[in-house]
Amino acid sequence: MGSNDAKPRHEKLDAIIITYFPLVILSCLLTVGILSTEYSASTTYDILYWLCVGFVVGFVALGVLCAFFMDSPMIKYRYVVPVLILLPIILSYALFYIYGKGFAPNLFISRFYFFMGDGEVTVRTMLAGFYVIETTVLFVAIAVSSVISAYFRRYFSRLMLGLVSHNPESKTKKIALWLFDVPDIIDVKDVVLEPEGDDGKFNSEVFKEVAFDIFYMGFIICSYIFLNPYFVNEMPIEEMVMVSLLLSLFIAALIIPWHIIRAVGAKAISQAPRELYLWRGMKRRLSMSVLAITFFMLLITLLAYLDMDFSKVLITYGSYILLMGVTSILYSFIYVNNFYSQFKKGLVDNFNDEKQKKLKKYRESDL
């Protein structure tokens, strides 16, 4: 794929997503309903389980479509594909021969080969399961990154410039003030971008930051499942890890938005002595880390009070951390390798175009 057709490709993908993404959500909900009915889901964890499965199925299908319209990668596929083939082989043999068939992660990985059923764990079932997990993560990452890129390129410039609106009752301005956590007493005069430099190569710093943030946020959010006494007592370990991993596939939707706003250097100019960088407020809104950590500690205390089996909790954590580590690295690689550069460029270009339109409109209104 040459650079000349890169822009038309993602523009076509943006148009498809903006038009049909609501139908994808409806199809996911329909899938959840069908699976919940078929398997007689009645408990809270059953419903949560099939909710995760239904949305992952829908986003995998969307990811397959989006893969045909992605921009050219930074690192060529001929270097990436061998790693994707060899890594599951190494992990399967290592986990099976070191820990054996009774190890919880090995059983969980094999469940993907058994199509959520049961059977004897072997190297072959683990290898097949790893490839299914890898494929699922790849296509969900492509789908989520494509959806965020499309909506940001189409609408986010208007939202950022909504901070400058002279109409205090503007819905766009109210949403922007809330999302970027800008106090309404601050009169924003202008919004400017100072994008980070881009040498056209794979950005390893962004890769490490996004991978760590996905891992960290996944660890915090899914602690609710791991440490909740109800789930620990009622839910099999394999299903706990499954639900946590499937939920983690969508955590990037809380990470990528403020990362890209930081990358373009969006800041609000006002009469305040310091410039207000929008990504910081957005990160606070999307992350809510303090609340999550507080809740985490509350559940730990509750576990101790109820005399829960901490060995079971630790096994569950170990299973999840291993898979979440691999998932976050793979997810971040797909985003940085195939989306980040064009995403940032498209956002800056659209912002500048939208700003010029607003300036022209203001000049015409003054005449």
C-alpha positions as CSV (number, residue, x, y, z in Angstrom):
1,M,0.0,0.0,0.0
2,G,1.5,3.3,-1.0
3,S,1.2,6.5,0.9
4,N,-0.9,8.0,-1.8
5,D,-3.9,5.8,-1.1
6,A,-3.5,5.8,2.7
7,K,-5.8,8.8,3.2
8,P,-8.6,7.7,1.0
9,R,-8.5,4.2,2.6
10,H,-9.1,5.4,6.2
11,E,-11.5,8.1,5.0
12,K,-13.7,5.3,3.4
13,L,-13.4,3.3,6.6
14,D,-14.4,6.4,8.7
15,A,-17.5,6.8,6.5
16,I,-18.5,3.1,6.9
17,I,-18.1,3.2,10.7
18,I,-20.0,6.5,11.2
19,T,-22.8,5.1,9.1
20,Y,-23.1,1.5,10.3
21,F,-21.5,1.5,13.8
22,P,-24.9,1.9,15.6
23,L,-26.0,-1.3,13.7
24,V,-22.9,-3.1,15.1
25,I,-24.0,-2.2,18.6
26,L,-27.5,-3.5,17.9
27,S,-26.1,-6.7,16.5
28,C,-23.9,-7.2,19.6
29,L,-27.0,-6.7,21.9
30,L,-29.0,-9.2,19.7
31,T,-26.1,-11.7,20.0
32,V,-26.1,-11.3,23.8
33,G,-29.8,-11.9,23.9
34,I,-29.6,-15.0,21.8
35,L,-26.7,-16.5,23.8
36,S,-28.3,-15.6,27.1
37,T,-31.5,-17.3,26.0
38,E,-29.8,-20.3,24.5
39,Y,-27.7,-21.0,27.6
40,S,-30.4,-20.0,30.1
41,A,-28.4,-17.2,31.7
42,S,-30.0,-16.4,35.0
43,T,-27.3,-15.3,37.4
44,T,-25.4,-12.1,37.4
45,Y,-22.1,-13.6,36.3
46,D,-23.9,-15.6,33.6
47,I,-25.3,-12.4,32.1
48,L,-22.0,-10.6,32.4
49,Y,-20.2,-13.6,30.8
50,W,-22.5,-13.6,27.7
51,L,-22.6,-9.8,27.5
52,C,-18.8,-9.9,27.1
53,V,-18.9,-12.8,24.6
54,G,-21.6,-11.1,22.5
55,F,-19.8,-7.8,22.2
56,V,-16.4,-9.5,21.4
57,V,-18.1,-11.5,18.6
58,G,-19.5,-8.3,17.2
59,F,-16.3,-6.4,17.4
60,V,-14.3,-9.3,15.9
61,A,-16.6,-9.2,12.9
62,L,-16.2,-5.4,12.6
63,G,-12.4,-5.8,13.0
64,V,-12.3,-8.2,10.0
65,L,-14.0,-5.6,7.9
66,C,-11.8,-2.7,9.2
67,A,-8.6,-4.7,8.5
68,F,-9.2,-4.3,4.7
69,F,-9.2,-0.5,5.1
70,M,-6.3,0.1,7.5
71,D,-3.5,2.5,6.7
72,S,-0.1,1.1,5.8
73,P,1.8,-0.2,8.9
74,M,5.0,1.3,10.3
75,I,6.6,-2.2,10.7
76,K,5.9,-4.4,7.7
77,Y,3.7,-7.5,8.2
78,R,6.5,-9.8,7.0
79,Y,8.3,-9.0,10.3
80,V,5.2,-9.2,12.5
81,V,3.6,-12.4,11.3
82,P,6.5,-14.7,12.2
83,V,6.4,-13.4,15.8
84,L,2.6,-13.9,15.9
85,I,3.1,-17.5,14.8
86,L,6.1,-18.4,17.0
87,L,5.1,-16.7,20.3
88,P,2.0,-19.0,20.9
89,I,4.2,-22.1,20.2
90,I,6.8,-21.0,22.8
91,L,4.2,-20.0,25.4
92,S,2.2,-23.2,24.9
93,Y,5.2,-25.6,25.4
94,A,6.6,-23.5,28.3
95,L,3.3,-23.3,30.2
96,F,2.3,-27.0,29.6
97,Y,5.7,-28.6,30.4
98,I,6.4,-26.3,33.4
99,Y,3.0,-26.2,35.1
100,G,1.1,-29.2,33.6
101,K,-2.5,-29.6,32.5
102,G,-4.0,-28.7,35.9
103,F,-2.7,-25.1,35.8
104,A,-5.7,-22.6,35.6
105,P,-4.3,-20.5,32.7
106,N,-3.7,-23.7,30.7
107,L,-7.3,-24.8,31.1
108,F,-8.5,-21.3,30.3
109,I,-6.5,-21.1,27.1
110,S,-7.6,-24.6,26.0
111,R,-11.3,-23.5,26.5
112,F,-11.0,-21.4,23.4
113,Y,-10.2,-24.6,21.5
114,F,-13.0,-26.4,23.1
115,F,-15.4,-23.5,22.2
116,M,-16.1,-22.7,25.8
117,G,-16.6,-26.4,26.7
118,D,-14.4,-29.0,28.4
119,G,-11.8,-31.6,27.4
120,E,-8.3,-32.8,28.1
121,V,-5.6,-30.1,28.1
122,T,-2.7,-30.8,25.8
123,V,-0.1,-28.8,24.0
124,R,-2.2,-28.9,20.9
125,T,-5.3,-27.6,22.6
126,M,-3.3,-24.8,24.2
127,L,-1.7,-23.8,20.9
128,A,-5.0,-23.7,19.2
129,G,-6.5,-21.7,22.1
130,F,-3.6,-19.2,22.0
131,Y,-4.2,-18.7,18.3
132,V,-7.9,-18.0,18.9
133,I,-7.0,-15.6,21.7
134,E,-4.4,-13.9,19.5
135,T,-6.8,-13.5,16.6
136,T,-9.5,-12.2,18.8
137,V,-7.3,-9.6,20.4
138,L,-6.0,-8.5,17.0
139,F,-9.4,-8.0,15.4
140,V,-11.0,-6.3,18.5
141,A,-8.0,-4.0,18.7
142,I,-8.4,-3.1,15.0
143,A,-12.2,-2.5,15.5
144,V,-11.8,-0.4,18.7
145,S,-9.0,1.7,17.2
146,S,-10.9,2.2,14.0
147,V,-14.0,3.3,15.8
148,I,-12.2,5.8,18.0
149,S,-10.2,7.1,15.1
150,A,-13.3,7.6,12.9
151,Y,-15.4,9.4,15.5
152,F,-12.5,11.6,16.6
153,R,-11.5,12.6,13.1
154,R,-15.1,13.4,12.3
155,Y,-16.4,15.1,15.5
156,F,-13.7,15.8,18.0
157,S,-12.4,19.0,16.5
158,R,-15.9,20.6,16.9
159,L,-15.9,19.4,20.5
160,M,-12.6,21.0,21.3
161,L,-13.5,24.2,19.6
162,G,-16.8,24.2,21.5
163,L,-14.8,25.4,24.5
164,V,-14.5,28.8,22.7
165,S,-18.3,29.1,22.0
166,H,-19.8,32.4,23.1
167,N,-23.1,30.7,23.8
168,P,-23.1,29.5,27.5
169,E,-26.1,27.3,26.7
170,S,-24.4,25.5,23.8
171,K,-24.7,21.7,24.3
172,T,-21.3,21.2,22.6
173,K,-19.7,23.7,25.1
174,K,-21.3,22.0,28.1
175,I,-20.1,18.5,27.0
176,A,-16.6,19.9,26.3
177,L,-16.3,21.6,29.7
178,W,-17.4,18.4,31.4
179,L,-15.2,16.0,29.3
180,F,-12.0,18.1,29.6
181,D,-12.8,18.9,33.2
182,V,-12.6,22.7,32.6
183,P,-14.1,24.8,35.4
184,D,-16.9,26.9,34.0
185,I,-15.5,30.0,35.6
186,I,-12.6,29.9,33.1
187,D,-13.3,31.9,30.0
188,V,-11.5,30.0,27.2
189,K,-10.4,32.4,24.5
190,D,-8.8,29.9,22.1
191,V,-7.8,26.2,21.6
192,V,-4.5,25.5,20.0
193,L,-2.6,22.4,19.0
194,E,1.1,21.7,19.5
195,P,1.5,18.2,18.1
196,E,4.4,16.0,19.0
197,G,7.0,15.4,16.3
198,D,6.6,12.4,14.1
199,D,9.5,10.9,12.1
200,G,7.2,8.4,10.3
201,K,8.6,5.5,12.2
202,F,7.2,3.2,14.9
203,N,6.8,5.3,18.1
204,S,8.2,3.0,20.8
205,E,7.5,5.5,23.6
206,V,3.8,5.7,22.7
207,F,3.8,1.9,22.4
208,K,5.2,1.4,25.9
209,E,2.9,4.1,27.4
210,V,-0.3,2.7,25.9
211,A,0.6,-0.9,26.7
212,F,1.3,0.0,30.4
213,D,-1.9,2.1,30.7
214,I,-4.1,-0.7,29.3
215,F,-2.5,-3.2,31.6
216,Y,-2.8,-0.9,34.6
217,M,-6.4,0.1,33.9
218,G,-7.3,-3.6,33.3
219,F,-5.8,-4.6,36.5
220,I,-7.7,-2.0,38.5
221,I,-11.1,-2.5,36.8
222,C,-11.1,-6.3,36.8
223,S,-10.0,-6.4,40.5
224,Y,-13.8,-6.0,41.2
225,I,-14.4,-9.4,39.6
226,F,-11.4,-11.1,41.2
227,L,-12.0,-9.8,44.7
228,N,-15.8,-9.7,44.8
229,P,-16.8,-12.4,47.3
230,Y,-19.9,-13.3,45.2
231,F,-17.8,-14.0,42.1
232,V,-15.0,-15.7,44.0
233,N,-17.5,-18.2,45.6
234,E,-19.9,-18.7,42.7
235,M,-17.8,-18.3,39.5
236,P,-15.3,-20.9,38.2
237,I,-11.8,-19.5,38.0
238,E,-11.7,-20.1,34.2
239,E,-14.8,-18.0,33.7
240,M,-13.5,-15.2,36.0
241,V,-10.4,-15.0,33.9
242,M,-12.4,-15.2,30.7
243,V,-14.8,-12.3,31.6
244,S,-11.9,-10.2,32.9
245,L,-9.9,-10.7,29.7
246,L,-12.9,-10.0,27.4
247,L,-13.7,-6.8,29.4
248,S,-10.0,-5.8,29.1
249,L,-10.3,-5.8,25.3
250,F,-12.4,-2.7,25.5
251,I,-10.3,-0.8,28.1
252,A,-8.4,0.9,25.3
253,A,-11.5,3.0,24.8
254,L,-10.6,4.7,28.1
255,I,-6.9,5.1,27.2
256,I,-6.5,6.0,23.5
257,P,-8.7,9.2,23.6
258,W,-6.7,11.1,26.2
259,H,-3.4,9.7,24.8
260,I,-4.2,11.2,21.3
261,I,-5.3,14.5,22.8
262,R,-1.9,14.7,24.6
263,A,-0.1,13.7,21.4
264,V,-1.6,16.6,19.4
265,G,-0.8,19.0,22.3
266,A,-4.4,20.4,22.6
267,K,-4.5,23.2,25.2
268,A,-7.0,25.9,26.1
269,I,-5.9,29.5,26.2
270,S,-7.5,31.8,28.7
271,Q,-6.7,34.7,31.0
272,A,-5.5,32.2,33.6
273,P,-1.7,32.4,34.3
274,R,-1.2,28.8,33.2
275,E,-2.3,27.1,30.0
276,L,-4.8,24.3,30.4
277,Y,-3.8,21.1,28.7
278,L,-7.0,19.3,27.7
279,W,-5.7,15.7,28.0
280,R,-5.2,16.0,31.7
281,G,-8.8,16.8,32.4
282,M,-9.9,14.1,30.0
283,K,-7.6,11.5,31.7
284,R,-9.2,12.4,35.0
285,R,-12.7,11.9,33.6
286,L,-11.9,8.6,31.9
287,S,-9.6,7.0,34.4
288,M,-11.1,7.7,37.8
289,S,-8.1,5.9,39.3
290,V,-8.6,7.1,42.9
291,L,-12.2,5.8,43.0
292,A,-11.1,2.4,41.5
293,I,-8.2,2.0,44.0
294,T,-10.4,2.9,46.9
295,F,-12.9,0.3,45.8
296,F,-10.1,-2.2,45.4
297,M,-9.0,-1.7,49.0
298,L,-12.6,-2.0,50.2
299,L,-12.9,-5.4,48.5
300,I,-9.6,-6.6,50.0
301,T,-10.9,-5.7,53.4
302,L,-14.2,-7.5,52.7
303,L,-12.4,-10.6,51.6
304,A,-10.4,-10.7,54.8
305,Y,-13.5,-10.1,56.9
306,L,-15.3,-13.0,55.2
307,D,-12.3,-15.3,55.4
308,M,-12.1,-16.0,51.7
309,D,-9.6,-18.3,50.1
310,F,-6.7,-16.1,49.2
311,S,-4.8,-18.9,47.4
312,K,-7.7,-19.0,44.9
313,V,-7.6,-15.3,44.5
314,L,-3.8,-15.3,43.9
315,I,-4.2,-18.1,41.3
316,T,-6.9,-16.1,39.5
317,Y,-4.7,-12.9,39.6
318,G,-1.7,-14.8,38.2
319,S,-3.8,-16.2,35.4
320,Y,-5.2,-12.9,34.4
321,I,-1.9,-10.9,34.8
322,L,-0.1,-13.3,32.4
323,L,-2.8,-13.0,29.7
324,M,-3.4,-9.3,30.3
325,G,0.3,-8.6,29.8
326,V,0.4,-10.3,26.4
327,T,-2.9,-8.7,25.5
328,S,-1.9,-5.2,26.4
329,I,1.4,-5.5,24.4
330,L,-0.4,-6.9,21.3
331,Y,-3.2,-4.3,21.6
332,S,-0.8,-1.4,21.9
333,F,1.3,-2.7,19.0
334,I,-1.7,-2.8,16.6
335,Y,-2.7,0.8,17.6
336,V,0.8,2.3,17.2
337,N,1.8,0.3,14.2
338,N,-1.4,0.8,12.1
339,F,-3.3,3.8,13.5
340,Y,-1.4,6.3,15.7
341,S,0.4,8.3,13.0
342,Q,-2.5,8.8,10.6
343,F,-4.9,9.2,13.5
344,K,-2.9,12.1,14.9
345,K,-2.3,13.7,11.5
346,G,-6.0,13.4,10.6
347,L,-7.1,14.9,13.9
348,V,-4.7,17.9,13.4
349,D,-5.8,18.5,9.8
350,N,-9.5,18.3,10.7
351,F,-9.0,20.6,13.7
352,N,-7.2,23.2,11.5
353,D,-9.9,23.0,8.8
354,E,-12.7,23.3,11.4
355,K,-11.0,26.3,13.1
356,Q,-10.7,28.1,9.7
357,K,-14.4,27.5,9.1
358,K,-15.2,29.0,12.5
359,L,-13.0,32.0,11.9
360,K,-14.5,32.6,8.5
361,K,-18.0,32.4,10.0
362,Y,-17.1,34.9,12.8
363,R,-15.7,37.3,10.2
364,E,-18.8,37.1,8.1
365,S,-21.0,37.7,11.1
366,D,-19.1,40.8,11.9
367,L,-19.6,42.3,8.5
